[in-house]
Amino acid sequence: MSEFNDIANPASSGGDMTGFSSPDEQGMCVPDRRPLSLSWMTDEMLEETRQLWSRRYERDLSTEEAVEILQNIKRFAEMLLERSES
């Protein structure tokens, strides 16, 4: 998927931001491949996220927007986990 070239800046694709902006994910970016820090996201997970949230936003979401949504969900889950442990 060549859409991963602009992952660090989802707004550059011309789409609306889908959530809070976040610091860039660390990792080596290889053209047409995900940065290593995003390797936990499968193609199937991204496609399911795009389909689910496209219905909610009533427009087709880009892969970059799906990545942003999954990053936000991951951060939210990590925060909840931290809170439950304290």
N, C-alpha and C positions, 0 to 999 in steps of 0.2 A: 504494500500500500504506500503510495507516494505521498499521501496526506500527512504523514508523520514528520515531514520536513519542517512544518510550522508549529509543532506542538508547544514550543516555549511561548508562543504568542498566538492564542486561538483567535483573537480579534483580527489578526492580519488576513484571515480568510474572508473577511467581509461580513461574517455572521455576528449576531449579538452574543454577548457573554451570557453564559447560562448560570453563573454562580459567582462566588467571590473570587477575586484574583488571588493568585498564590505565587510564592517564590518559585523560580524555575526548579524543576526536578534535576538532581545531579545525575550524571551518567553520560556515557559516550554515545553520541548520536551517529549512526551509520545510515547513509541515504537509503530510503525505502524500508527502514527497520526502526523499531521502537528503541528509545534510549534504554539502557540496561535497567534504570530505575523503574521502568514501566513494563518490564518483562512479565509481571504477574497478570497483565491484561491479555487475555486471549482474543483472537479475532472474533470468536463466537460471542464472548462477553461484550465486546465493543458493538457488535451488530445488534445484540439483544438490547443493549442500552440505547442505541440509536433508535430502534423501533419503538421501544417503550416511551422514551421521552419525546420522540417526534409526535406521537399522538397527544401527549400532554401540552406541548408547545404549539400544536396545530401547524407544524411546518417540518420539513426534513432537516434534521440536525447533521452537522458534519462530523467526521471522525474526531476532529480536534475538540469539538464540544462534548462528545461522548467521553473522551479522555478526561476532560475537565470535570465532568459529572462524577466519574468513577474516582478521581483523585479526591474530590470533596467528600464523597461517601466514605472513602477509606480514612481520611483524616477525622471525620466525625466519629466513626467507629473506634478509632484509636483514642480519641478524647474520652469517649464513654468508658472504654476499658481502663484508662488511667484513673478516671474518677471512681470507678467501682473498686479499684485496688487500694485506694487511699482511705 
